[in-house]
Amino acid sequence: MKKFIKRIFSWGSPEKYVRQLHEKKGYLDAYASHTDARIAAGEAQTAIGGSWEEMGGLQFNFLVKMGLKPHHKMLDIGCGTLRGGRHFVKYLDDGNYFGFDISAKAIEYGKNLVKKEGMMNKNPRLLVNEKKNLQFEQFGGKFFDFILAQSVLTHLPP
């Protein structure tokens, strides 16, 4: 973590750090690297947009009002650190939550959160989208009753 912070300060500002990341990598690779670095620096709950507790609850309440039931299968595109996902994992039946993200550290954090909150028996499927596409190959033709893409489209380049 000290190495990461030292690197940011050597570039002058967090904005300069992000700008340099984007100059060296493609947009999605830079975004994933930046998210991974923030999580590694202990900022997991703010790395994906902040308002972690509030937004997670809002996502959950909205989908339940829209008809989400425990027996439904749900895909959470860009699940991040499970800001909303942890509510869905608790609520849905065993094996019905699927989440993926382009940040390996976000998925790692999510898996650790599932363990920490005692939800391993719910068997959520958390995957890194290494190809950084929206093709969904890793789900082998599964069908979902609900799909959530909270703040995904706003983070994509035009």
C-alpha positions as CSV (number, residue, x, y, z in Angstrom):
1,M,0.0,0.0,0.0
2,K,2.8,2.4,0.8
3,K,4.3,1.8,-2.6
4,F,1.0,2.6,-4.3
5,I,0.6,5.9,-2.3
6,K,4.2,6.9,-2.9
7,R,3.6,6.3,-6.7
8,I,0.5,8.5,-6.7
9,F,2.3,11.3,-4.9
10,S,5.3,11.1,-7.3
11,W,2.9,11.8,-10.1
12,G,1.5,14.9,-8.3
13,S,-2.1,14.1,-7.9
14,P,-4.7,11.2,-8.1
15,E,-6.0,12.9,-11.3
16,K,-2.6,12.8,-12.9
17,Y,-2.2,9.2,-11.8
18,V,-5.5,8.2,-13.6
19,R,-4.6,10.3,-16.7
20,Q,-1.2,8.5,-16.9
21,L,-2.9,5.1,-16.5
22,H,-5.2,5.9,-19.4
23,E,-2.3,7.0,-21.6
24,K,-0.5,3.6,-21.0
25,K,-3.5,1.3,-21.3
26,G,-6.9,1.0,-23.0
27,Y,-9.8,2.5,-21.2
28,L,-11.2,-0.6,-19.6
29,D,-7.7,-1.9,-18.6
30,A,-6.9,1.4,-17.0
31,Y,-10.3,1.5,-15.2
32,A,-9.7,-2.1,-13.8
33,S,-6.1,-1.2,-12.8
34,H,-7.3,1.9,-11.0
35,T,-10.1,0.0,-9.2
36,D,-7.7,-2.8,-8.2
37,A,-5.2,-0.2,-6.9
38,R,-7.8,1.5,-4.8
39,I,-9.0,-1.8,-3.3
40,A,-5.4,-2.8,-2.6
41,A,-5.0,0.5,-0.8
42,G,-7.9,-0.3,1.5
43,E,-10.5,1.7,-0.3
44,A,-12.8,-1.1,-1.4
45,Q,-16.1,0.5,-0.4
46,T,-15.2,3.8,-2.2
47,A,-13.4,2.4,-5.1
48,I,-16.7,1.6,-6.8
49,G,-18.4,4.8,-6.3
50,G,-19.0,5.4,-2.6
51,S,-22.3,5.5,-0.7
52,W,-21.7,1.8,-0.2
53,E,-24.3,1.0,2.4
54,E,-27.0,3.4,1.0
55,M,-26.6,2.4,-2.7
56,G,-26.5,-1.3,-1.9
57,G,-29.8,-1.1,0.0
58,L,-31.4,1.0,-2.8
59,Q,-30.4,-1.4,-5.5
60,F,-31.9,-4.3,-3.5
61,N,-35.1,-2.5,-2.5
62,F,-35.7,-1.5,-6.1
63,L,-35.4,-4.9,-7.6
64,V,-37.6,-6.5,-4.9
65,K,-40.2,-3.8,-5.7
66,M,-39.8,-4.8,-9.4
67,G,-40.7,-8.4,-8.5
68,L,-37.4,-10.1,-7.6
69,K,-38.2,-13.3,-5.6
70,P,-35.7,-15.7,-3.9
71,H,-36.2,-18.4,-6.6
72,H,-35.2,-16.0,-9.4
73,K,-31.7,-16.2,-11.1
74,M,-30.0,-12.8,-11.2
75,L,-27.0,-11.6,-13.1
76,D,-25.1,-8.6,-11.6
77,I,-23.0,-7.0,-14.4
78,G,-20.2,-5.0,-12.8
79,C,-20.9,-6.4,-9.4
80,G,-17.8,-4.7,-8.0
81,T,-17.2,-5.3,-4.3
82,L,-20.8,-6.5,-3.8
83,R,-22.2,-3.2,-2.7
84,G,-25.7,-4.4,-3.8
85,G,-24.6,-8.0,-4.4
86,R,-24.3,-8.9,-0.7
87,H,-28.0,-8.1,-0.2
88,F,-29.0,-10.2,-3.2
89,V,-26.8,-13.1,-2.1
90,K,-28.5,-13.2,1.3
91,Y,-32.0,-12.9,-0.3
92,L,-31.8,-15.3,-3.3
93,D,-31.9,-19.1,-3.1
94,D,-28.7,-21.1,-3.1
95,G,-26.8,-20.6,-6.4
96,N,-29.1,-17.9,-7.9
97,Y,-26.7,-15.0,-7.7
98,F,-24.2,-14.5,-10.5
99,G,-21.9,-11.5,-10.6
100,F,-18.9,-10.5,-12.7
101,D,-16.6,-7.5,-12.9
102,I,-13.5,-6.5,-14.8
103,S,-11.6,-5.8,-11.5
104,A,-10.0,-8.9,-10.1
105,K,-9.5,-7.2,-6.8
106,A,-13.2,-6.3,-6.6
107,I,-14.1,-10.0,-7.2
108,E,-11.6,-11.1,-4.6
109,Y,-13.0,-8.6,-2.1
110,G,-16.5,-9.9,-2.9
111,K,-15.6,-13.5,-2.3
112,N,-14.0,-12.6,1.0
113,L,-17.1,-10.6,2.0
114,V,-19.3,-13.6,1.2
115,K,-17.1,-15.7,3.6
116,K,-16.9,-13.0,6.3
117,E,-20.7,-12.5,6.3
118,G,-21.3,-16.3,6.4
119,M,-22.9,-16.7,3.0
120,M,-20.8,-19.4,1.5
121,N,-23.7,-21.8,1.6
122,K,-25.5,-19.5,-0.9
123,N,-22.9,-20.5,-3.5
124,P,-22.8,-17.1,-5.4
125,R,-20.9,-17.3,-8.6
126,L,-18.4,-14.4,-8.8
127,L,-16.3,-14.2,-11.9
128,V,-13.7,-11.9,-13.3
129,N,-14.6,-10.8,-16.9
130,E,-11.0,-11.1,-18.2
131,K,-12.0,-10.3,-21.8
132,K,-13.7,-7.1,-20.6
133,N,-16.7,-7.6,-22.9
134,L,-20.4,-8.1,-22.5
135,Q,-20.6,-11.4,-24.3
136,F,-21.3,-13.6,-21.2
137,E,-19.5,-16.7,-22.4
138,Q,-18.6,-17.7,-18.9
139,F,-22.2,-18.3,-18.1
140,G,-22.6,-21.1,-20.7
141,G,-26.0,-20.1,-22.1
142,K,-27.7,-19.6,-18.7
143,F,-30.9,-17.6,-18.6
144,F,-31.5,-14.9,-16.0
145,D,-34.8,-13.6,-14.6
146,F,-33.2,-10.3,-13.5
147,I,-30.1,-8.4,-14.8
148,L,-28.6,-5.5,-13.0
149,A,-25.9,-3.2,-14.5
150,Q,-25.7,-0.5,-11.8
151,S,-23.4,2.3,-13.1
152,V,-21.8,0.1,-15.8
153,L,-22.9,2.1,-18.9
154,T,-21.8,5.3,-17.3
155,H,-18.3,3.9,-17.0
156,L,-17.9,2.8,-20.6
157,P,-16.3,4.9,-23.3
158,P,-18.6,6.2,-26.0
